[in-house]
Amino acid sequence: MLKYSRSLFFFAFLGLNTISYSQKVAVVDVQKVFDGYQKVKDARERLDKSKKIAMEELEIYRAELGKIVATLKDMEAKLKNPNIESSSLKLQYQEKVKEAKEKQDDMIAYDKRAKATIAQRQRNLLVEHLADIRNAVQKVAGAKGLDMVFNSSETQLGVFYAGDKYDVTEDVIVTLNALGAKKN
């Protein structure tokens, strides 16, 4: 009987201990939070404007280069004409070729700089706002009494399934945008 009561006491203690250590867990889709965060939306709009400006600038370079190429074709036709004195025309042609090469080099350099700048700004986008997202997740976790919150984004391999009742993504987006509005 003593053994039986000890075993019963042990299992009762273990059960109470397990209940007291149960943890509340939730998931958040960080990618959705990122996409729903107003500051990120605003930054993406600015980034899109920068991309558009860069494309417009490249079109200007292409148009200028196109004019130079058209002039070169004109000069080539004149150089083939035996009735036109070509020594000064050859010098002008060589200068135009040099100008075309410089314009092309400038266009390529601008394109590389613009792409590098835009790529860097895209990388910075996540880094700049990750602290805000973490802060909002902590606030929601505290308000809901959660012990752990896992990232359930499709790009993450840690959580393959989570029921909707565990998803606090919308709460985090609302908190994050509310915090962002207070800072402005």
Phi and psi in degrees as a GROMACS rama.xvg file:
@    title "Ramachandran Plot"
@    xaxis  label "Phi"
@    yaxis  label "Psi"
@TYPE xy
-64.112  -40.5858  LEU-2
-63.3141  -42.0286  LYS-3
-63.9647  -43.7772  TYR-4
-68.7491  -35.8631  SER-5
-63.4239  -45.0273  ARG-6
-62.1536  -43.6752  SER-7
-62.1495  -45.0343  LEU-8
-61.0655  -43.5994  PHE-9
-60.2868  -48.2131  PHE-10
-68.9393  -34.698  PHE-11
-65.1297  -43.6595  ALA-12
-62.7587  -44.539  PHE-13
-61.6735  -43.1352  LEU-14
-63.9335  -45.1206  GLY-15
-64.9741  -39.2615  LEU-16
-63.9794  -42.1155  ASN-17
-64.5016  -42.5157  THR-18
-63.543  -41.4228  ILE-19
-69.6573  -23.2888  SER-20
-99.37  6.68481  TYR-21
-65.1505  143.031  SER-22
-114.243  143.561  GLN-23
-92.3511  125.516  LYS-24
-121.644  146.915  VAL-25
-144.628  170.566  ALA-26
-126.69  155.453  VAL-27
-140.208  135.481  VAL-28
-88.5458  98.1002  ASP-29
-62.2279  -33.2657  VAL-30
-64.6927  -42.2285  GLN-31
-65.5557  -39.4657  LYS-32
-60.9349  -46.5169  VAL-33
-58.4276  -46.3  PHE-34
-68.4858  -27.687  ASP-35
-91.2747  -5.85296  GLY-36
-78.1704  121.632  TYR-37
-58.5928  -39.2042  GLN-38
-62.1325  -37.032  LYS-39
-69.038  -41.9773  VAL-40
-59.0648  -44.7511  LYS-41
-63.2763  -42.859  ASP-42
-64.7887  -37.9745  ALA-43
-66.0266  -37.2357  ARG-44
-62.6329  -43.9556  GLU-45
-63.2675  -39.9296  ARG-46
-64.8061  -41.3946  LEU-47
-63.2306  -38.6319  ASP-48
-63.8106  -40.6741  LYS-49
-63.0351  -41.339  SER-50
-61.9365  -43.3059  LYS-51
-63.1045  -43.4616  LYS-52
-62.2036  -42.2881  ILE-53
-62.7797  -40.9041  ALA-54
-65.8877  -39.861  MET-55
-63.5046  -41.3855  GLU-56
-62.953  -41.4879  GLU-57
-65.2056  -36.3119  LEU-58
-64.2561  -36.9223  GLU-59
-63.5162  -45.4796  ILE-60
-58.0785  -45.3952  TYR-61
-62.585  -41.4976  ARG-62
-63.3237  -44.7312  ALA-63
-62.9214  -42.3974  GLU-64
-65.2971  -38.1871  LEU-65
-61.6185  -39.9815  GLY-66
-63.5238  -42.0497  LYS-67
-64.4978  -42.903  ILE-68
-63.4835  -41.0103  VAL-69
-61.7024  -42.2293  ALA-70
-62.8603  -41.5969  THR-71
-62.4287  -41.8511  LEU-72
-63.0705  -39.9142  LYS-73
-60.6818  -46.2196  ASP-74
-64.0292  -39.076  MET-75
-61.127  -42.1282  GLU-76
-62.507  -41.2545  ALA-77
-67.7598  -36.5038  LYS-78
-65.9438  -28.9213  LEU-79
-77.3819  -17.8725  LYS-80
-77.8239  118.294  ASN-81
-70.7409  -15.7364  PRO-82
-82.1406  -10.2662  ASN-83
-103.362  133.781  ILE-84
-69.1957  124.216  GLU-85
-108.154  -3.59923  SER-86
-64.6723  -46.4585  SER-87
-71.726  -32.3398  SER-88
-67.1526  -35.7857  LEU-89
-64.1698  -40.8195  LYS-90
-63.9994  -43.8482  LEU-91
-62.5843  -40.1669  GLN-92
-62.109  -45.8512  TYR-93
-62.015  -39.1438  GLN-94
-64.7465  -40.42  GLU-95
-66.5661  -37.5742  LYS-96
-62.8182  -43.0722  VAL-97
-62.8251  -43.081  LYS-98
-63.0939  -41.5232  GLU-99
-63.2584  -42.0531  ALA-100
-63.3418  -44.772  LYS-101
-62.5861  -42.1836  GLU-102
-64.3116  -41.5786  LYS-103
-64.6574  -43.8138  GLN-104
-61.9607  -41.2248  ASP-105
-62.5389  -42.0574  ASP-106
-64.4992  -44.0916  MET-107
-64.033  -43.3126  ILE-108
-63.5152  -43.3221  ALA-109
-62.2169  -43.9088  TYR-110
-59.401  -45.5047  ASP-111
-63.1396  -45.1079  LYS-112
-62.056  -45.0585  ARG-113
-63.688  -44.8698  ALA-114
-63.7957  -41.3737  LYS-115
-65.4457  -42.0522  ALA-116
-63.6698  -45.9842  THR-117
-65.5127  -41.2822  ILE-118
-62.6871  -41.0101  ALA-119
-64.7446  -41.5772  GLN-120
-65.7284  -34.5997  ARG-121
-66.6035  -41.5865  GLN-122
-64.0454  -40.5082  ARG-123
-67.463  -26.2997  ASN-124
-55.3515  -47.4021  LEU-125
-68.3658  -46.2599  LEU-126
-62.1389  -41.8332  VAL-127
-63.6556  -32.8427  GLU-128
-107.284  -4.29978  HIS-129
-63.7634  -38.2205  LEU-130
-63.6611  -40.6418  ALA-131
-61.9968  -42.9921  ASP-132
-64.3906  -45.401  ILE-133
-58.8307  -43.661  ARG-134
-60.5377  -43.9941  ASN-135
-66.5258  -39.6718  ALA-136
-61.6776  -42.918  VAL-137
-62.9027  -40.2872  GLN-138
-64.0363  -45.1675  LYS-139
-65.3882  -42.5264  VAL-140
-61.0556  -42.3611  ALA-141
-64.8153  -42.8524  GLY-142
-66.429  -32.5116  ALA-143
-96.4076  -0.518603  LYS-144
67.8775  36.216  GLY-145
-87.6484  143.478  LEU-146
-93.3648  -33.8858  ASP-147
-142.218  144.416  MET-148
-131.722  122.925  VAL-149
-103.013  149.37  PHE-150
-79.8443  125.054  ASN-151
-111.715  19.6549  SER-152
-58.6432  150.504  SER-153
-60.1688  -27.0028  GLU-154
-79.0708  -9.63062  THR-155
-97.9483  138.307  GLN-156
-95.9033  0.97634  LEU-157
-74.2892  -35.8613  GLY-158
-121.4  115.025  VAL-159
-91.5581  -26.5409  PHE-160
-152.974  140.978  TYR-161
-149.573  132.968  ALA-162
-66.2722  154.95  GLY-163
-57.9242  -31.1088  ASP-164
-66.0793  -17.3864  LYS-165
-94.6513  -7.55805  TYR-166
-85.2673  118.009  ASP-167
-111.578  19.6209  VAL-168
-56.7032  -49.5254  THR-169
-62.729  -38.4422  GLU-170
-61.3123  -39.8741  ASP-171
-67.7724  -42.1931  VAL-172
-61.2782  -45.8229  ILE-173
-61.248  -46.3705  VAL-174
-62.0347  -44.4812  THR-175
-62.65  -46.8566  LEU-176
-68.7212  -31.8901  ASN-177
-67.5688  -41.6696  ALA-178
-65.2377  -40.4965  LEU-179
-64.4445  -37.8954  GLY-180
-66.7295  -36.6015  ALA-181
-67.0468  -33.5855  LYS-182
-72.3776  -27.2367  LYS-183
